Amino acid sequence: MDRKEKQSLWNAVHGGEPIDEHTAVSVLGASHGELAEILHAAHTMTVRRFGREVSLCSIANVRSGNCSEDCTFCAQSSHFKGTPAPTYPLMEKEEIQKCAAKADQAPLEFFSYVTSGRALKGKTLEHLCEAVEDMPEHGFNHCASLGCMDFESLKRLRESGVVRYHHNLESSESYFPNVCTTHSYDERVRTVRDAKKAGLEVCCGGLLGLGESHAQRVELALALSELEVDSIPLNFLIPIPGTPLENVEPLQPLEILLTIAMFRLVNPHAEVRMAAGRAALRSLQSFIFHAGCNGLMVGDFLTVAGQGIEHDLTMLSDLGLTVRNKKN
């Protein structure tokens, strides 16, 4: 980064405003010697907006596999054979409620019910809504990730007690055709907007390391800023055998940290949440909080095991960070 780009970076940080597109691309191309300054800028912006609290979330895969969509990274797609993902129908209400009761043992702010497939609707949606409605009060907020749902379905979800809807854009609009052909980028954007209109908070991010350029990563960050999402989960590709991306080389740790910092600096008012792919950081996992994260997904991911929550709680304690409680 040259002097002008660094000045633009710090002007944005001190003003609490997002960095511009040119500066964002420069952040991703920064040298290793510039990493400390960029992390300092991202961390400063995070602490000013969110303090030293971290939001924890976890998920339950309540319907797995046999997905009609052809997302190139996903083990649950029916288009790819020989992937390790389990296949089972929507869980019974009692099973869903047991998942929630188990999750309630951890200090989560959000717990999300996730289903494979294009969209949950009709009787299956009502089944999930009734499972949520019939639960006792838990220490977390209910979240759901159920595909490209329509406005009426999202409104029913909100009525059931779900507070937040998760629906990633996955990639930038210009790169999306390389990621999925069975539905469009516009459909994903429409779902996000309908979720907000239905009164739901929105958790919306993407998957990095698919082969996109730096400019396309910035394009995604800017799209999320325009949508004014509440939380941005950042996933980093875990190449899964049997998928078209099984041989893609994962991003290196320092590139992951610069990517997190860029998303924070473009989105100063949104949560930035580290989700799948954290293991690629190896010994630098705790640096995500210096790079701009104030949220963390804990436990297992959809088709890949995570690390124990006890390890994560120890890490947060060692960093002097506190866990944010459920919103009132």
SVG drawing of the C-alpha trace seen along z (x, -y; Angstrom):
<svg xmlns="http://www.w3.org/2000/svg" viewBox="-48 -11 56 54">
<polyline fill="none" stroke="black" stroke-width="0.4" points="0.0,0.0 1.3,-3.5 1.1,-6.5 -2.2,-7.7 -3.8,-4.4 -2.7,-4.1 -4.0,-7.6 -7.3,-6.7 -7.4,-3.6 -6.8,-5.5 -9.2,-8.4 -12.0,-5.7 -11.0,-4.1 -11.0,-7.4 -14.3,-8.4 -15.9,-5.1 -16.7,-4.9 -16.0,-2.0 -12.9,-2.1 -13.5,-2.6 -13.2,0.0 -9.6,-0.9 -8.3,-0.8 -10.1,2.5 -8.3,4.1 -5.0,2.7 -5.6,4.3 -5.9,7.7 -2.6,7.1 -0.7,5.8 2.8,7.2 3.6,9.3 5.4,6.3 2.1,4.2 0.0,6.9 0.4,5.6 -0.8,2.1 -3.8,3.4 -4.8,5.7 -4.4,2.8 -6.7,0.7 -9.3,3.5 -9.1,4.2 -9.5,0.5 -12.6,0.3 -14.0,3.5 -13.4,2.4 -14.9,-1.0 -18.2,0.5 -18.5,3.7 -16.1,3.4 -14.4,6.7 -17.5,8.9 -17.7,11.9 -20.9,13.5 -20.9,17.3 -23.2,19.3 -23.6,23.0 -25.7,25.0 -27.6,28.2 -27.9,30.0 -31.5,31.0 -31.9,32.2 -28.9,33.4 -28.0,34.4 -30.0,35.0 -29.8,31.3 -31.0,30.4 -28.6,27.5 -25.1,27.8 -23.0,25.5 -19.5,26.6 -18.1,26.6 -20.9,28.6 -20.8,32.2 -24.6,32.3 -25.3,31.8 -27.0,34.7 -25.0,33.7 -21.8,35.1 -21.2,38.7 -19.0,40.2 -18.9,37.2 -18.8,38.0 -22.0,36.1 -24.7,38.1 -28.2,38.2 -31.3,38.1 -34.8,36.4 -36.0,33.6 -35.6,34.6 -38.6,35.3 -39.6,32.5 -38.2,34.3 -34.8,34.7 -34.7,31.0 -35.6,30.1 -32.9,32.4 -30.4,30.6 -31.5,27.3 -31.4,28.6 -27.8,29.8 -26.8,26.5 -28.2,24.7 -25.3,26.1 -23.0,23.7 -23.0,19.9 -24.4,19.3 -26.1,16.1 -27.5,17.9 -28.4,21.4 -29.3,22.2 -31.4,25.0 -30.0,25.8 -31.6,27.8 -30.3,29.0 -32.3,28.3 -33.4,25.3 -35.9,24.1 -37.9,25.4 -41.6,24.8 -45.1,26.2 -45.5,29.0 -41.8,29.3 -41.5,25.6 -44.5,25.9 -42.9,28.9 -39.8,26.9 -41.8,23.9 -43.9,26.0 -40.7,27.6 -39.4,24.1 -42.7,22.9 -43.0,25.9 -39.5,25.5 -39.0,24.3 -37.1,20.9 -33.4,21.3 -30.4,19.2 -29.9,18.5 -31.8,16.8 -33.2,19.0 -31.7,18.8 -32.5,20.7 -30.8,21.4 -33.4,23.0 -32.6,21.9 -34.1,19.4 -37.4,19.0 -40.2,16.6 -41.5,13.7 -44.6,15.5 -42.5,18.4 -39.9,16.1 -42.7,14.2 -44.1,17.5 -40.6,18.3 -40.4,15.0 -43.8,15.7 -42.5,19.0 -39.9,17.3 -36.9,17.4 -35.0,14.1 -32.3,14.3 -32.1,15.8 -28.8,17.1 -28.4,17.0 -25.0,16.5 -24.5,14.8 -21.6,17.3 -19.6,15.2 -19.7,12.0 -22.2,11.5 -19.5,11.6 -18.1,14.9 -21.4,16.6 -21.9,18.5 -18.7,20.4 -20.2,21.5 -23.8,22.5 -25.9,22.8 -29.2,24.2 -30.3,20.9 -29.2,17.3 -27.3,14.7 -30.4,12.5 -32.5,15.2 -30.1,15.1 -30.2,11.3 -34.0,11.4 -34.1,13.9 -32.0,11.6 -34.2,8.6 -37.4,10.6 -35.9,11.8 -35.3,8.2 -38.8,7.2 -40.2,10.0 -38.6,8.6 -35.7,11.0 -32.1,10.1 -29.9,11.3 -26.7,13.3 -25.2,13.2 -21.6,13.7 -19.8,16.0 -17.2,18.6 -13.7,17.5 -10.9,19.3 -13.1,20.7 -10.8,19.2 -12.2,15.6 -9.9,12.6 -9.2,10.0 -11.5,7.6 -14.3,10.1 -13.8,10.5 -14.2,6.8 -17.2,6.9 -18.8,9.3 -17.9,7.2 -19.4,4.1 -22.6,6.0 -23.0,7.0 -22.5,3.4 -25.2,2.3 -27.6,4.9 -26.9,3.7 -26.8,7.2 -26.5,7.7 -23.8,10.4 -21.2,11.5 -20.1,15.1 -16.8,15.7 -16.2,19.3 -12.9,20.4 -13.0,23.3 -12.4,26.8 -11.9,28.9 -14.2,31.9 -13.6,35.2 -16.1,35.8 -16.9,32.1 -15.5,30.1 -13.3,28.1 -11.7,31.1 -8.2,30.3 -8.3,26.5 -5.5,25.4 -6.8,23.7 -5.8,20.1 -2.7,19.4 -3.1,18.0 -1.9,14.5 -4.2,14.2 -7.1,15.3 -6.3,12.6 -6.1,9.9 -9.4,11.1 -11.1,10.9 -9.6,7.4 -10.9,6.2 -14.5,7.4 -14.3,5.6 -13.0,2.4 -15.7,2.3 -18.4,3.2 -17.7,1.3 -21.2,1.7 -21.8,5.4 -20.7,8.4 -17.9,10.2 -18.1,13.9 -15.5,16.6 -17.2,19.8 -15.9,22.8 -12.2,23.1 -10.7,21.8 -8.3,24.8 -6.4,23.4 -5.1,20.7 -3.2,23.3 -1.3,21.6 -2.8,18.2 -6.4,18.9 -6.6,16.4 -5.5,13.7 -9.0,13.6 -10.0,11.3 -7.1,8.9 -8.2,9.0 -11.7,7.8 -13.9,10.7 -16.3,10.2 -18.2,13.4 -17.3,17.1 -19.1,20.3 -18.3,23.1 -18.9,26.8 -19.3,28.8 -20.0,27.4 -22.5,28.9 -20.4,31.8 -17.0,31.1 -16.1,31.6 -15.1,28.5 -12.9,28.2 -14.3,28.5 -16.0,25.4 -13.9,25.8 -10.8,24.9 -12.5,21.9 -13.7,20.6 -10.2,20.9 -8.9,19.0 -11.3,16.2 -10.5,16.1 -6.8,15.9 -7.4,13.0 -9.4,11.1 -12.6,11.3 -16.0,11.8 -18.9,13.8 -22.0,11.8 -25.3,13.0 -28.6,13.5 -30.4,10.3 -33.4,9.3"/>
</svg>
